[in-house]
Amino acid sequence: MPIRVVAFDADDTLWINETYFREAEEKFASLLEDFLPQHAIMKELYRTEIGNLSLYGYGIKGFMLSMIETALRISGEKMPISLVEKIIQIGQEMLSKPVDLLPGVEEVLKSLQGHYRIVLATKGDLVDQERKLQKSGLEGYFHHIEIMSEKRASDYQKLIGHLDIQPNELVMIGNSLKSDILPVLELGGYGIHVPFHTTWIHEQVEHEVKHDRFFTAEHLGEAAGLIQSLA
């Protein structure tokens, strides 16, 4: 069957995201360097984030809470209230960041529009992702927008059912092998991996992916060309 739906991840596929988290981590670590070395602080923060995923999900608000929890633990609950205020400020600055599109995004969407149903399939905090989408100016390109709390095969199966297509009529484009590519391949769809220069540890995949429906592109323009070859 020909490809009918092209789905895009949002963060670090359409616009910059992870860079802001890395900057925030560095600011956070510098606030607590009297208690631990910065690399140890970042390790503790990551441990807290992973432990809180089932409670807070993905997004800046959960990240803020994890920073506060980590700071309390590292400081032995002796940090001044001014430190909490600075941590909240870091989170608020992240929420106020501009939405910087990656090169060629709008051109690629325009080239696909009218030929395929274009879908946004991303995960994270609903309010924050809606804010970024609105700021991006890209909302009008999408036939359907799906903001998920997780990106498992079962979540993609629900999306496929909602779109009333077969798995092999879907190609998913994203920067995360773990969240964007492997679950779709498992269901029988196509995956195009467009790496971003920074990937969160939780999203990294150590093994090499070999699959006849898996492709890698250096940028979105190359991904669009691959889609044409699948037609």
C-alpha positions in Angstrom: 0.0 0.0 0.0 1.2 3.5 -0.7 2.1 5.9 2.1 -1.0 7.9 3.1 0.1 9.6 6.3 3.4 11.3 7.2 3.7 11.9 10.9 6.3 14.3 12.5 7.7 14.4 16.0 7.9 18.0 17.2 10.7 18.6 19.7 14.1 18.5 18.0 12.5 17.4 14.8 10.6 20.5 13.9 12.0 22.9 16.5 14.8 23.2 19.1 14.0 21.7 22.5 16.8 19.6 24.1 19.3 22.4 23.9 17.2 24.5 26.3 17.1 21.6 28.8 20.9 21.2 28.7 21.3 24.9 29.3 18.9 24.7 32.2 20.7 21.7 33.7 24.0 23.7 33.6 22.4 26.6 35.4 20.9 24.3 38.0 24.2 22.5 38.6 26.0 25.8 39.1 23.5 26.8 41.8 24.4 23.7 43.9 28.1 23.3 43.3 28.8 24.1 47.0 27.2 20.7 47.7 28.4 18.4 44.9 30.5 18.6 41.7 28.4 19.6 38.7 28.6 16.2 37.0 27.3 14.5 40.1 24.5 17.0 40.4 23.4 16.3 36.8 23.5 12.6 37.5 21.2 13.1 40.6 18.8 15.2 38.6 18.5 12.6 35.9 17.8 9.9 38.6 15.1 12.1 40.0 13.6 12.8 36.6 13.4 9.1 35.7 11.8 8.3 39.0 9.2 11.0 38.5 8.2 10.2 34.9 5.2 8.1 35.9 4.0 11.0 38.1 4.8 14.1 36.0 5.3 12.8 32.5 7.5 14.7 30.1 7.9 18.5 30.0 9.2 21.6 31.7 6.9 21.7 34.7 7.8 18.2 35.7 11.5 19.1 35.1 11.1 22.1 37.5 9.6 19.8 40.2 12.5 17.3 39.8 15.0 20.1 40.1 13.5 21.3 43.4 13.3 17.7 44.7 17.0 17.1 43.7 18.1 20.3 45.3 16.4 19.4 48.6 18.0 16.0 48.6 21.5 17.2 47.7 21.4 20.1 50.2 20.0 17.9 53.0 16.9 20.0 52.9 19.0 23.0 54.1 18.9 25.2 50.9 17.6 28.7 51.3 14.2 29.6 49.9 16.0 32.0 47.5 17.4 28.9 45.8 13.9 27.5 45.2 13.0 30.9 43.6 16.0 30.6 41.3 15.1 27.1 40.2 11.5 28.2 39.4 13.0 31.1 37.5 15.0 28.7 35.4 11.8 26.8 34.5 9.9 30.0 33.7 12.7 31.1 31.4 12.4 27.8 29.6 8.7 28.3 29.2 9.3 31.7 27.7 11.9 30.6 25.1 11.1 31.4 21.5 10.2 28.5 19.2 13.1 28.2 16.8 12.3 26.1 13.8 15.0 23.8 12.4 16.2 24.5 8.9 13.8 23.7 6.1 10.8 22.7 8.2 8.2 24.9 6.6 9.5 24.1 3.0 9.2 20.4 3.7 5.7 20.6 5.1 4.6 22.7 2.1 6.1 20.1 -0.3 4.2 17.3 1.3 0.9 19.1 1.8 -1.8 18.0 -0.6 0.0 14.7 -1.3 -0.3 13.1 2.1 -2.1 13.6 5.4 0.4 15.3 7.6 0.2 14.5 11.3 2.0 15.9 14.4 2.7 13.1 16.8 4.6 14.3 19.9 4.8 13.8 23.6 5.0 16.1 26.6 3.0 18.5 28.6 -0.2 19.3 26.8 -0.3 23.1 27.6 3.4 23.5 26.8 3.2 21.6 23.5 0.1 23.5 22.4 1.9 26.8 23.2 5.0 25.8 21.1 2.8 24.7 18.2 0.9 28.0 18.3 4.1 30.0 18.4 5.7 27.9 15.6 3.1 29.0 13.0 2.9 25.4 11.7 -0.5 24.4 13.0 -2.2 24.9 9.7 -0.1 22.2 8.0 -1.4 19.3 10.1 -4.5 17.2 9.4 -4.3 15.8 12.9 -2.4 16.7 16.1 -1.7 14.0 18.7 0.0 15.0 22.0 0.8 11.8 23.9 1.9 11.2 27.4 4.1 8.3 26.1 5.1 7.0 22.7 4.8 3.2 23.0 3.6 0.9 20.2 0.2 0.8 21.9 0.0 4.6 21.7 0.8 4.6 18.0 -1.7 1.8 17.4 -4.4 4.1 18.8 -3.3 6.8 16.5 -3.3 4.5 13.5 -6.8 3.4 14.4 -8.0 7.0 14.8 -6.6 7.8 11.3 -8.3 4.7 9.9 -5.2 3.4 8.1 -3.0 0.3 8.0 0.4 0.5 9.8 2.3 0.2 6.5 0.5 3.4 5.2 2.3 5.4 7.9 5.8 6.9 7.9 7.0 8.5 11.2 9.8 11.1 11.1 11.6 12.0 14.3 14.9 12.4 16.1 14.4 9.7 18.7 14.9 6.1 17.8 13.4 5.0 21.0 10.2 7.1 20.9 9.7 7.9 17.2 11.0 5.0 15.2 11.2 1.6 17.0 7.5 1.5 18.1 6.3 2.3 14.5 8.6 -0.3 13.0 7.2 -2.8 15.5 3.7 -2.2 14.2 4.6 -2.5 10.6 5.1 1.2 9.7 8.0 3.1 8.2 10.5 5.2 10.3 12.8 7.9 9.1 15.4 9.0 11.8 16.6 12.6 11.5 19.2 12.8 14.3 19.5 16.0 16.4 23.0 16.9 17.7 21.8 16.5 21.4 19.7 13.6 22.6 18.5 13.1 26.2 20.0 10.0 27.8 16.6 8.5 28.3 15.9 8.6 24.6 19.2 7.0 23.5 19.4 3.6 21.9 22.7 1.8 22.0 22.1 -1.0 19.5 22.2 -0.5 15.7 18.8 -0.5 14.0 18.6 -2.7 11.0 15.2 -2.9 9.3 13.9 -2.8 5.8 11.4 -0.1 6.7 14.0 2.0 8.5 15.8 5.0 7.0 18.2 7.7 8.2 18.2 11.3 6.9 20.6 14.1 7.7 17.9 16.7 7.5 14.2 17.0 6.8 14.6 17.8 3.2 16.4 14.5 2.7 13.6 12.8 4.7 11.0 14.2 2.3 12.9 12.8 -0.7 12.9 9.3 1.0 9.1 9.5 1.4 8.8 10.1 -2.4 10.8 6.9 -3.0 8.4 4.9 -0.8 5.4 5.9 -2.9 
